[in-house]
Amino acid sequence: MEVTGQLKLKYDTQKVSEKFQKRDFILSTDLSTPYPQHVSFQITQDKCSLLDTFNVGEEIKVQFNLRGREWNGPQGIKYFNTLEAWRIEKVGATSSAPAQNNGQMQQSSSAPVFNSSVADNDDLPF
């Protein structure tokens, strides 16, 4: 899943145990509406440093997994959700200029490509 929004807050990394660390951040979406949404995300382990390159107020795209768990406590069963981010990128930063190819059309990597020359005596494409 993915969502785009404005980075509202980023918190410091929390070391939960010797082998686990996490970092929370808030993404504001629907800013052009009267009711913007402020969504809490979490990143874990070595991905905690992903947020270091982004500043509060920047527009970012977050790719994430939806996680849910059940907790059986003294007052009964409760359910918790986590939006676990695994990729963060600045909006507009990923688009690069198209590669120059000397006036030839670029081929999609999913389409087969047939290149032939006049010197080929065979009329079959294979």
Number of C-alpha atoms within 10 A of each C-alpha: 9 11 12 18 22 21 22 18 15 19 12 13 16 14 13 9 8 6 7 11 16 19 20 20 19 19 24 19 19 13 12 7 8 7 9 11 14 18 14 16 19 19 24 19 14 10 16 19 13 16 21 9 9 15 14 14 13 14 20 21 19 20 16 19 13 11 10 10 9 10 10 9 8 6 6 7 9 10 9 9 10 15 18 19 22 15 14 20 17 16 15 10 8 8 7 7 6 7 7 9 8 6 6 7 8 10 9 8 7 6 7 7 9 7 5 10 6 6 6 8 7 9 7 6 7 5
